Amino acid sequence: MLDQSLNQKVTKVALGIFSRKEHGTAGSIAYADLGASLFTQYVLNTPDYYPYWGEIEHICAQRESIARDINCTERAIIVGPGPRESLRNKELQILELLPKLRRIETLELSAEFNHQSAAELREFAEYYRQHTGRKLDVICHQMDFTRPGTVIKPMANTTVFSTGSLFSNIPNASPHGSPDSDLKKLLQAFGHLAGKGGKIVLGYDSNTVHDSLSAAYNQKALGNFILNIPKIIADHCIGIEGFDPNPDNFRYEMEWIPKASQVAFKLIAENPQDFSIQRERFHLRMGDEYIFINSVKPRVNIVNELARDIGILHKNAYLDEHGLCEHVLKVEREQDPLYKDNGQPSITKAIMSLLTGNGFTTIEPSNQNGQFRQSYRPMVPRYSIVVS
């Protein structure tokens, strides 16, 4: 079921991008297969990538203040935790300081990052138990956070975390101005997860200095990640014929669009090729440009205004010298879900880890009918919190 869902998603993205009806939509498929590994290599081996390294430093410096802002949190929902190193050095730096925490849930599209989150949180739960005497329930969902359906149950004192500028990766973002309506929809989705009275900790980048953006994004390692997307398309697109995803056929380039406060991650055709997707013909000419992912750099005051419009209020905003912001908001008004579907997430696989003695009972879907199997995994505690 997961492969079928991915294939359908890849097909939709490929048709939209190559027909130029859509742009910047590949973020939802880019971490499939080797994508997660390539992105991790880029993040961990690029010191100039300040949205990662700078945010870690910023969170470590402000974690006690952020923890005070959300000290009533009983459940933390982490949207898009990414590589386990990111989870360890960002969200968990704050979570260990919360005195009432008893449940952590993650929502992650990437299967690889979902498994990494589960492994890291198993260790963190044991670390937390040893240092506080309290048990944590941990659930890691592989699913789209904008379509939580009935999987995420309402719970008082919930705080939603979204770091790493996930909030500002906007598909089909206009190059002519700020995508206010799209940002507002994502705020609504976070607010729905948190529930009325809940909190949101939103980590995003408001930097608009071209030199630092270029140093962060004009990197060969990031190019390898973006250049892998055609391979994902070739492997998973339904009904694709004649498409050659060889990296030599494309060139990666980032473009800063000042009037839209946006970075566009593009692939430019280096060689012409003809191919079809479900009998729709495409003709790539040398020099053709396609935007695969967008990253908007919203100003803090814009985020405040958009949130206030829908009943989500500013509580605190912690800014660093790069323009990185950890923004704490409170949901004052119940938020409707973005999509009123049948309650099924786009990908339904979940891993549930409950601390039992010195190990975990892990419950995983065993087949496409949604039945579950149970296994016992002894745990060797290795967790140690890194504070700079």
N, C-alpha and C positions, 0 to 999 in steps of 0.2 A: 504493500500500500504506500509506503514512504517513497519508493522508487517511482511509482506511478504518479504520485503527487508532484515529485520533483520534475519528472518528464513533462508533465502538463505545464508546470510553471515555467520551465526553460523554453518550451515552445511558444508560450505567450510572450515572454520577454524577447525572444529572437524575432518573432514576427513584428512586434512593436518597434524594435530598434531598427531593423534593416528596412522596414517600410517607411521609416521616419515619422510614423504616427505617434511614437513615444520616444522618450530619451531618459537616461539616468535611472532606468528601472532594474539594472542588473545586480544591484546590491542584494536582492533576495535570493540570487542563485550563485553569487561569486564565491561563496565559502564551501560549496559542494566539492566532493572528491579531494583533489590536492589543494583547493583554494584556501582552506583553513590553515594548512601547514605553511603555505606561501605567505599568507598574511602575517602569521606569527613570526616567520623569519624576518619579514620586513620590519615589524614593530620592534622586535628584540635586538635587531642589528643596525638600527638607524638612530644614532644619538640625536640627530637634528629633528626627529619626529616629536616635536614638543607636545602635540595633543595627547600622546601617551606618557612620555617621561615627565613632562611638565605637570600633567594632571596627577600623576602619582605623588610627586613632590608637594603639590598644592594640597591634595587630600590629606597627606600625612601631617602637613603643617596646620590644617584647619579641622582635623577630625574630631577633636574634643568639642569645638564650638558647634559643629554640625550635629554631633551626638546629643548635645544639650537641646538643640532645636527639635529633635525627634525622640526625646528620651522616653516617651510613652509607647514606643513601637513594640508591638507583640509579634507582628508578622512583617517580614521584609520580602518584597517581590522584586527580584533583580531581572531587569529586561536586557537581554543581549549581553550576558556576562563575558562572552568572548573567551580568549585563551585563559587557562587557569592562573597564569602569572598575573594577568590583569585583575582577575577576581580577587586574588590573594592580596595584591598591593593597593587596590582601590576600595571596593565595597567592604571587604572583610576588615579593613583598618577601622572602619566606623562601627560595624556590627559588633565587634568584640566589646565595645564600650556601652552597649545598650543594656540596661539592667533588667528589662522585662521581656527581652526577646525569647520567643519559644518556637518560632516556625520560620523557615526560609523556603521560598519557592523561586525557581528561575524559569524564564521563558526565553528559549534560544532556538533560532531556525537551523543552525548548523548542527548536524549529528555529532561531529567531532568535538565541537565546543561544548555541546550538551554533556557528553561523556566526561570531558575534562572538568566541567563544573561539578558533576556528581562526585568525582574522585576528590576534588579539592574540598568540597563541603563535607564529605565524610570525615576527612581529617580535621576540618575546622570544628565539626560538632563534638568530636572527642576532646579537642583542645579546650573548647568552651565548657564542656562538662567537667573536665579536670580542674579548671580555674574558677568555675562558678558553682559547681555542684548541680547544675540544671541541665536537663535534656533538651536537645533541639530536634524537631521534626524537619526533614529536608525532602523536598520534592523537586525534581528537575524535569520540566516539560520541554519537549521539542515541538514548538508550535509558534504561530504568528501571534504576537501580543495584541495586535489590533482585532483579533478574532478569538477572544477567550471563551466565548460560548458559556457553557455551564461548568467548564473545567475549573475555573478559578472562582471559588465560593466567596461570598461577602464575609468579611471579618473586620471587627472593630480594631482600631489602632494599627492600621496597615500603613506602611511606608513603601512607596515604589521608588526604586533606584534605576536611573538610566544614565550611565556615564559614557565616556568615549565618543561624545558627539553623535550618538545614534539618533538623537532627536532631530538633528539638522541634515540627515541624509534623505533628501526629498526627491522622490521620483517625479519626473516631468516638471521640475522647478522652472519657472519662467526665467529667461535670461534678461528680462526687462525690468525686474523689480523684486521686492521681497515676497516670497510665497506665503503671505500671511494666513490665508485660509488653510493651507496644508499644515503649517505649524500649529494652528489652532486645533485642527483635527487630531494631531498627535498629542497635544496637551489634553484634549478630551479623552483620548484612549488611556493615557496615564491616569487621569482623574477617575475614570470608570473603574480601573483596577484598584485604586486606593480607596474608593468609596467616600461618601460624605464624612468629613471630619478627618480623613486620612491625609498623609503628607506625600510630597514628591521631592526627591533629591535629583536634580537634573544637572548633568555635567555636559557643558558644550563650550565651543570655541567662538569667541566674538572678535578674534583677531582679523584685521583687514590690511596688515602690512605685507606687501607683495614679497619682499626679500625673505622673510621668515616662512611664508607659505611656500615659496619656491624651494627653499632648502628642505622643507619637510616632505614635499610631494614630488619634486623632480628627482626621484631616486630609482635606480635600476631595480632594486628589490620590489618596490611598489609596481614598477612596470611589469615585472614577472607575474605579479598577482593579477593585474588587469589583463595581461596577455594570455592568462590561463582561461579567461572566460570563453573565448571562442572554442577552446577544447571542450569545455563543459557543454557548450551548445552542440558541438559535433557529436558528443557522446550521448546526449539526453534528448535532443530536440526530436519530436515525433515527425516523421515524414521528411527529414532533411536529406537532400541528395546533391552530391557534387561540391559540397563545401569543404575547403581545405583550411583547417585551423592553425596550420604551421605558424609559429611566432614570427618567422621571417616575412610573412604576408602582411603584418601589421606593425605599426609603430605607436608606442605609448607617448602621450603628451598631456600635461596638465595645463589648464587655462584658467587664469583669474579673471572673473567678470565683475568689475567694480560696481556697476550700477545695480547688480543683483546681489552683491555681497556673497559671491558664490564661487566655489572651485569646481570646474568640470573636468572629469577624468575621461579622456578621449582615446580612442584607437583610430589611427589613420591608415587607410589601405595603402600598402606599398606595392602590391601587385594586383592587377585586375583579375576578377574571377566571376563566373556565372554559377549560380546554384538555385535550388528550389526548396521551398518548405511547403509541404502539403500541396504541391502543384503550383504554388505561387512563385513566380520567377523573380530573381534578384540579380542585379548587375552591379558589382563593385568595380568602380574605376579607381585608378591610381590617384591618391590624394583625397578620396572621399573620407569625411570625418563622421564619427559616430560617438555620441556621449553615452558612456556606459553607466557611470555613477556621478551623482552630484553631491556636493557638501556645502550647505549654506552656513554662513557665519553671522548669526543673528545678534543684534545688539540687545543688551539686557533690558533696556527700557521698552523695546518692542515686545520681548517675551512677556514682560510684566503687563503691558497693555492687552495683549492677546489673551493672556490667562485671566485677567480681571473681567474681560468681556463675557467669559463663560462661567464665572463664579469660582475661579481658582485664584487665591490671593497670595501676594508676595509675603514671605516671612523673613528671609535673609538671602543675601547674594554675596558670595565670597569670590573676589576677582584677584587674579595674579597679574604679573607684569606682562605676560604674553596676551592677556585678554581671555584666558581660560576662566570659566565661571562654574562654581558649584552653587546652584540656585535652589533654595529650599522654599517650597510653596505649600499652601494648605488648601484642601478642597472644601469649600464652603457650601457648594451646591451639588446635588447628585448629578452625575454625568451619565448620559445615555451611551450605550455601546455604539461604536462606529457602524457596525454591521449587524442588522437584526436577522441573523440566519437561524438555522435549526439547532444552534448550540454546539456544533461540532467544530473544533479547531481545524486549520488547514492541514496540520500534521499532528496526529494524535498520540504519538509515542511518548510515554512518560516513564521516568525511573523514580521510584519512591524508596527512600532510604530512611529507615527508622532505627535509631540506636537501641540495640538490645544486648545488654551485658557488655562484652568486650568486642562486639562486632556489629554487623548490620544485616537486617533482613531486607533484601532487595527484591522489589516486585517489578517485573518487566512484562510488556506484551509478548506473548510467545508466538502469535500467529495473526493473520489478517482479520480474524474474527474477534480480536480484542480480548481473548482469554489471557490469563496471567499465569506465570510460573513463579515459584519462589525459590530462592537459594540463599545460603548463608555464607557470608564472606568474612573471615577473620580480618581484623584491621590491625595494622601496625601504625601507631600514632607517629607522625613525622612532622606535624604542623608546627611552624614557628612564625610568628608575625614579624614582618620587617618594618621597622620604623626608621626613616631617615632623619 
